[in-house]
Each structure stands twice: as C-alpha cells, then as structure tokens.
Amino acid sequence: MARGFAKSIQDLEFEIDQFTNRIELEAHVMVNAANVKAAASEKALKEARMQVEVLSAEVEALKTLVLTSTPSQPNAHLHPQLSGSLSSGNIHVNNTPPSIGNGFSHKSSGGGLKMFTRHRRGTSDCDMKYHHIQGGADLNSPLSSSPENPARPATATAADACCVNGSGSHLAGTPDGDGCGEVDPVLYDELENWRKNPSLEQESSPLMQRLFEEDADRCLDFPQRDLAARVRRAVRDNVIFIEEFATQSTICALLETQRPCRYRIKLGDGLEDQWYTISSLCRNRITAVCDILTYLRYIQLGLVKSSLDDIYWEMIRLRKRMTLARLGLS
C-alpha cells in the first residue's frame, strides 16, 4: 500500500513538472511573438512616418502648382504683367536706358529701336505654339500699322521679336531666367499628343520613349547592373524610398566604389525589403528622375492646371536637372 502511494506521488510530481515546463515554453513563445510584433510595429511606424513626410512634401509641391492666385500672392504665370517684363523697359527709343538690365540689346537698322531679347517674360507674352508662326514673321511688315490692321502696342512687337528670329524659329523665355529658349517643335507636338491620353509607360507614346531613352535610363545607368535594373523598375512603379542615413559604410551599392554614403534606398514597400547605402551622386540622379515622373503623374491625375506652354518649359527644366545630375553638377 505504501509503495503504491509513493509511486502515485512520484507520478503526480512528474506530471506537475511536465505541466510547468509546458507553461514556461508557451509563455516564452508568446513573449517572443509579442517582441517580434512590437519590432515590426515600430518598423512600420517609422516607415509610415517617412511616407507621411514624403506625402507632405508632395502636397506642398501640389499647392505650389495649383494654388489659386490671390491678391497677396498672385501667380506670376497668371499675371505676367507683375514680373515687369512687359514694362516699357523692354523697348526703348533712341538712347533711353532700359529698366531691365539682365539682357543684351540689339539695335535695328531703322529708327534707333532697341529691343531686349534676353529678359524674363510671362508665358502669355509669347505664344510658344510654333505652328502659329511656322511660316515665319517679318518684324518690319506693314501688318502692324496698316489701316486693315491697327497699330499694335509696343509690348506685342517686343514679344513677337522674342518669339521669332531671323529664320522664323520659335523662341520663348525659359522659366529659370536663362533668356530666350527655342522650342523643339517635335518635342512640343509629342507633349501635346501625350497630354490627350497621358500614360507613364515607356512604350505608350513617343514622348515617354524619348524621356526614358534620352534621360531617365541614362541617369539610372550604374555599374551594378542588377541593382540598377531593380532601381529603374522601382522608380517606374513609384515604390522607391530614399532617406538620409548615418552609416560607417563607404562603399556605394550602385557605383561599387568607395564614396561617402549619406543616404540609403529601399526598393519596394515591404517590411523585409533590404536597404542599400548610396552616395550623394546616386541619390541626386535617382531623385531627378523621380521628380519628372512625379510631375508627369500629377498631370496624368489632373492635378496640374497649367497651360501646355508652362508644362513644356517645366518638363525642359526637369530634363535639364536630370542631365546635370548625371554629370554630377546638381
């Protein structure tokens, strides 16, 4: 009897030990799972904050693009007369000094007329649709003073002079104030056709093929071919993340050479996607491509209300930025 009772006690103690071990193991598993979820939540929170910052920056950019003109902050492209470019300083008779001194003057052969062809103008001063003046224009034509065509204001003459050179080519003021820029008629037509049915796919239109082949693909061409191809796909799909990052690494993942790396990128929006450290040169090249694709995406979504002329020159500015970034001059 006593021996059976002792065996029962021993079996009971064994079961209690097993039960205790099982409880401790389950508790350990639960704690470990909670820690994993907490780490994932912290990582998701950090990435969400980063996305909020990116979206906030995009909202500010959108406000700049579509902000309605107000008396306190009038838009220059809606009120070109405020820029002073159409003031009497654009055309001067005899030797009256100009009010704008950032251009060069050209004295015509008759009457001492001075026209400043390098100045900043509003977009309404010069219709950049080249086919409006495709046949060329004669600045000395009697069209401006004949009885059938009453004399036009001097400002219109100045705008025409800036829009047409001696061969009938189309000129217009560039948005960055570099002076008169000449519109590429082929590119302008491609933009006009693209705007009717905007798409960001490379094969969707001649414009997108041109942008990718002449600018974007060259800007995203890096020695690390596999990673560069993934970067191009991520940029096109709008799933690339770039952030400033303090690291001791001096090897750029895209250039495969020693460079100061103050940034890192992630290709995709997954929590487990890998981060790659990159140099400022690579970061500038990637962001330059992202900027023009973001601008075109805003147009596709109908968020940009600017005229076709303004869109053309903004696209030229962004293409110029890609070229400068590719050359390391940004």
C-alpha positions as CSV (number, residue, x, y, z in Angstrom):
1,M,0.0,0.0,0.0
2,A,2.7,2.4,1.0
3,R,4.7,1.6,-2.1
4,G,1.7,2.2,-4.4
5,F,1.1,5.5,-2.6
6,A,4.7,6.6,-3.1
7,K,4.5,5.7,-6.8
8,S,1.3,7.8,-7.2
9,I,3.0,10.8,-5.6
10,Q,6.0,10.3,-7.9
11,D,3.8,10.2,-11.0
12,L,1.9,13.3,-9.8
13,E,5.2,15.2,-9.3
14,F,6.3,14.2,-12.8
15,E,3.1,15.4,-14.4
16,I,3.4,18.7,-12.4
17,D,7.0,19.2,-13.7
18,Q,5.8,18.5,-17.3
19,F,2.9,20.9,-17.0
20,T,5.2,23.6,-15.5
21,N,7.7,23.1,-18.4
22,R,4.9,23.3,-20.9
23,I,3.6,26.5,-19.4
24,E,7.0,28.1,-19.4
25,L,7.6,27.1,-23.0
26,E,4.3,28.5,-24.1
27,A,5.0,31.7,-22.2
28,H,8.4,32.0,-23.8
29,V,6.8,31.5,-27.3
30,M,4.1,34.2,-26.5
31,V,6.7,36.7,-25.3
32,N,8.9,36.1,-28.3
33,A,5.9,36.6,-30.7
34,A,5.0,39.7,-28.8
35,N,8.5,41.1,-29.2
36,V,8.5,40.3,-32.9
37,K,5.2,42.0,-33.4
38,A,6.5,45.0,-31.4
39,A,9.6,45.3,-33.5
40,A,7.5,45.0,-36.7
41,S,5.1,47.7,-35.4
42,E,8.0,50.0,-34.6
43,K,9.4,49.5,-38.1
44,A,6.0,50.0,-39.7
45,L,5.5,53.2,-37.7
46,K,8.9,54.5,-38.8
47,E,8.2,53.8,-42.4
48,A,4.7,55.3,-42.1
49,R,6.2,58.5,-40.7
50,M,8.6,58.6,-43.6
51,Q,5.8,58.1,-46.1
52,V,3.9,60.9,-44.3
53,E,6.9,63.2,-44.8
54,V,7.1,62.3,-48.5
55,L,3.3,62.9,-48.9
56,S,3.6,66.2,-47.1
57,A,6.3,67.3,-49.4
58,E,4.2,66.3,-52.4
59,V,1.2,68.2,-51.0
60,E,3.4,71.3,-50.7
61,A,4.5,70.8,-54.3
62,L,0.9,70.4,-55.4
63,K,0.0,73.6,-53.6
64,T,2.7,75.4,-55.4
65,L,1.5,74.0,-58.8
66,V,-2.3,74.6,-58.4
67,L,-2.5,77.4,-55.8
68,T,-5.1,79.9,-57.0
69,S,-3.9,83.4,-57.4
70,T,-4.7,85.7,-54.5
71,P,-4.2,89.5,-54.1
72,S,-1.5,88.8,-51.5
73,Q,0.3,86.1,-53.5
74,P,-0.5,86.5,-57.2
75,N,0.8,83.8,-59.5
76,A,3.4,85.1,-61.9
77,H,2.2,82.9,-64.8
78,L,-1.4,84.1,-64.3
79,H,-0.3,87.8,-64.0
80,P,2.7,88.2,-66.3
81,Q,2.5,92.0,-66.1
82,L,3.6,91.8,-62.4
83,S,7.0,90.4,-63.4
84,G,7.8,93.7,-65.0
85,S,8.9,92.0,-68.2
86,L,6.3,93.8,-70.3
87,S,7.1,97.2,-69.0
88,S,8.4,100.0,-71.1
89,G,11.9,98.8,-70.3
90,N,11.6,96.1,-73.0
91,I,11.6,98.6,-75.9
92,H,13.4,101.9,-75.8
93,V,13.6,104.6,-78.5
94,N,16.9,106.4,-79.0
95,N,19.2,106.0,-76.1
96,T,16.8,105.8,-73.1
97,P,18.3,103.3,-70.6
98,P,16.4,100.1,-70.1
99,S,14.6,99.4,-66.9
100,I,15.7,95.7,-67.0
101,G,19.4,95.2,-67.3
102,N,19.8,91.5,-67.5
103,G,19.7,91.2,-71.3
104,F,21.6,92.3,-74.3
105,S,20.3,94.9,-76.7
106,H,20.0,94.8,-80.5
107,K,19.8,98.0,-82.4
108,S,17.8,97.7,-85.6
109,S,18.7,99.4,-88.9
110,G,15.9,101.9,-88.9
111,G,15.0,104.5,-86.2
112,G,17.3,103.5,-83.4
113,L,14.9,100.9,-82.0
114,K,16.3,98.9,-79.1
115,M,14.8,95.5,-78.2
116,F,16.0,93.5,-75.3
117,T,15.6,89.9,-76.4
118,R,17.0,88.4,-73.2
119,H,14.6,89.0,-70.4
120,R,12.1,87.2,-68.3
121,R,8.6,87.3,-69.7
122,G,5.2,85.9,-68.8
123,T,4.0,82.9,-70.8
124,S,1.2,85.0,-72.3
125,D,3.6,87.4,-73.9
126,C,4.8,84.8,-76.4
127,D,2.6,82.1,-77.8
128,M,5.0,79.1,-77.9
129,K,3.0,77.1,-80.3
130,Y,5.4,77.1,-83.2
131,H,2.8,76.3,-85.8
132,H,1.2,79.7,-85.1
133,I,4.3,81.3,-86.6
134,Q,5.6,78.4,-88.7
135,G,5.8,80.4,-91.8
136,G,8.0,83.0,-90.2
137,A,7.2,86.6,-89.4
138,D,8.5,89.9,-90.7
139,L,9.0,92.4,-88.0
140,N,9.0,95.2,-90.5
141,S,5.8,94.1,-92.1
142,P,3.1,96.7,-92.6
143,L,0.7,94.3,-90.7
144,S,1.5,96.3,-87.6
145,S,0.5,99.7,-88.9
146,S,-1.8,99.2,-92.0
147,P,-5.4,100.6,-91.9
148,E,-6.7,97.0,-92.0
149,N,-4.6,96.0,-89.1
150,P,-4.4,98.8,-86.5
151,A,-1.1,99.5,-84.8
152,R,-0.4,97.0,-82.1
153,P,1.1,98.0,-78.7
154,A,4.8,98.1,-78.5
155,T,4.7,95.2,-76.0
156,A,3.3,92.9,-78.6
157,T,6.0,93.8,-81.0
158,A,8.6,93.0,-78.4
159,A,7.0,89.7,-77.7
160,D,6.9,88.8,-81.4
161,A,10.6,89.8,-81.7
162,C,11.5,87.4,-78.9
163,C,9.4,84.7,-80.4
164,V,10.8,84.8,-83.9
165,N,14.4,85.0,-85.0
166,G,15.6,85.7,-88.5
167,S,14.8,82.2,-89.8
168,G,11.3,82.0,-88.3
169,S,12.3,79.7,-85.4
170,H,10.2,79.9,-82.3
171,L,11.8,81.4,-79.2
172,A,10.4,81.9,-75.8
173,G,11.6,82.8,-72.3
174,T,12.8,79.9,-70.2
175,P,11.4,79.6,-66.7
176,D,14.8,79.7,-65.0
177,G,15.6,83.1,-66.5
178,D,18.4,82.0,-68.8
179,G,17.0,84.1,-71.5
180,C,15.3,83.1,-74.7
181,G,15.0,79.4,-75.3
182,E,13.9,77.8,-78.6
183,V,11.1,75.4,-78.6
184,D,11.7,72.0,-80.1
185,P,8.6,71.5,-82.4
186,V,8.9,67.7,-82.4
187,L,9.0,67.5,-78.6
188,Y,6.2,70.1,-78.3
189,D,4.0,68.0,-80.6
190,E,4.8,64.9,-78.7
191,L,3.9,66.6,-75.4
192,E,0.7,67.9,-76.9
193,N,-0.3,64.4,-78.1
194,W,0.7,62.8,-74.8
195,R,-1.4,65.2,-72.8
196,K,-4.5,64.0,-74.6
197,N,-4.0,60.5,-73.3
198,P,-1.3,60.6,-70.6
199,S,0.5,57.4,-69.6
200,L,3.8,56.8,-67.8
201,E,4.5,53.6,-69.7
202,Q,7.6,53.8,-71.8
203,E,6.1,52.3,-74.9
204,S,2.8,54.3,-74.6
205,S,4.0,57.3,-76.6
206,P,6.9,58.8,-78.4
207,L,7.3,61.4,-75.6
208,M,7.8,58.7,-72.9
209,Q,10.2,56.7,-75.1
210,R,12.2,59.9,-75.6
211,L,12.3,60.7,-71.9
212,F,13.4,57.3,-70.9
213,E,15.9,56.6,-73.6
214,E,17.5,60.1,-73.7
215,D,17.4,61.0,-70.0
216,A,15.9,58.6,-67.4
217,D,17.6,55.4,-68.4
218,R,20.9,57.1,-68.8
219,C,20.5,58.8,-65.4
220,L,19.8,55.4,-63.8
221,D,22.7,53.6,-65.5
222,F,25.0,52.4,-62.8
223,P,27.9,49.8,-62.7
224,Q,25.9,47.4,-60.5
225,R,23.7,46.3,-63.4
226,D,21.3,44.0,-61.4
227,L,20.6,46.6,-58.7
228,A,20.4,49.4,-61.3
229,A,17.7,47.4,-63.1
230,R,15.8,47.0,-59.9
231,V,16.1,50.7,-59.2
232,R,14.7,51.5,-62.6
233,R,11.7,49.2,-62.0
234,A,11.1,50.7,-58.5
235,V,11.2,54.3,-59.9
236,R,8.7,53.5,-62.6
237,D,6.4,51.7,-60.1
238,N,6.8,54.5,-57.6
239,V,7.9,52.2,-54.8
240,I,11.4,53.5,-54.0
241,F,12.3,55.0,-50.7
242,I,15.3,57.3,-50.0
243,E,16.4,58.6,-46.7
244,E,19.4,60.3,-45.1
245,F,21.2,57.7,-43.1
246,A,24.3,57.9,-40.8
247,T,26.5,55.0,-41.6
248,Q,30.1,54.0,-41.5
249,S,29.9,52.4,-44.9
250,T,32.0,53.9,-47.6
251,I,31.0,51.5,-50.4
252,C,28.2,52.8,-52.7
253,A,26.0,49.9,-53.6
254,L,25.3,51.3,-57.1
255,L,28.7,52.6,-58.1
256,E,30.6,49.7,-56.4
257,T,33.3,52.1,-55.3
258,Q,34.4,53.9,-52.2
259,R,32.4,57.1,-51.8
260,P,30.9,58.9,-48.8
261,C,27.5,57.3,-48.4
262,R,25.0,59.6,-46.6
263,Y,21.8,58.0,-48.0
264,R,20.1,54.7,-48.3
265,I,17.4,53.3,-50.6
266,K,14.8,50.6,-50.3
267,L,13.2,49.1,-53.4
268,G,9.6,48.2,-52.5
269,D,7.2,48.9,-49.7
270,G,7.6,45.6,-47.9
271,L,8.8,45.5,-44.3
272,E,11.5,42.9,-45.0
273,D,12.9,44.7,-48.1
274,Q,16.7,45.4,-47.9
275,W,18.2,48.8,-47.6
276,Y,21.2,49.8,-49.7
277,T,23.6,52.6,-48.9
278,I,24.3,55.0,-51.8
279,S,26.3,58.2,-52.4
280,S,25.0,61.7,-53.0
281,L,25.7,61.4,-56.7
282,C,23.4,58.3,-57.0
283,R,20.8,59.9,-54.8
284,N,20.7,63.1,-56.9
285,R,20.4,61.1,-60.1
286,I,17.5,59.0,-58.7
287,T,15.6,61.9,-57.3
288,A,16.0,63.9,-60.6
289,V,14.2,61.0,-62.4
290,C,11.6,60.7,-59.7
291,D,10.8,64.4,-59.9
292,I,10.0,64.4,-63.6
293,L,7.9,61.2,-63.3
294,T,6.1,62.6,-60.3
295,Y,5.3,65.8,-62.3
296,L,4.0,63.8,-65.2
297,R,2.0,61.7,-62.8
298,Y,0.4,64.8,-61.4
299,I,-0.6,65.8,-64.9
300,Q,-2.0,62.3,-65.5
301,L,-4.1,62.7,-62.4
302,G,-5.4,66.1,-63.5
303,L,-3.7,68.0,-60.6
304,V,-1.7,70.4,-62.8
305,K,-3.8,73.2,-64.3
306,S,-1.0,75.0,-66.1
307,S,-1.1,75.7,-69.8
308,L,0.7,73.5,-72.3
309,D,3.4,76.1,-72.7
310,D,4.1,76.1,-68.9
311,I,4.2,72.3,-68.8
312,Y,6.6,72.2,-71.7
313,W,9.1,74.5,-70.0
314,E,8.7,72.8,-66.7
315,M,9.5,69.5,-68.4
316,I,12.5,71.1,-70.0
317,R,13.7,72.3,-66.6
318,L,13.3,68.8,-65.1
319,R,15.1,67.2,-68.1
320,K,17.9,69.7,-67.7
321,R,18.1,68.8,-64.0
322,M,18.5,65.1,-64.9
323,T,21.4,65.9,-67.3
324,L,23.1,68.0,-64.6
325,A,22.6,65.2,-62.0
326,R,24.0,62.6,-64.4
327,L,27.1,64.8,-64.9
328,G,27.5,65.4,-61.1
329,L,26.6,69.1,-61.4
330,S,23.4,69.2,-59.4
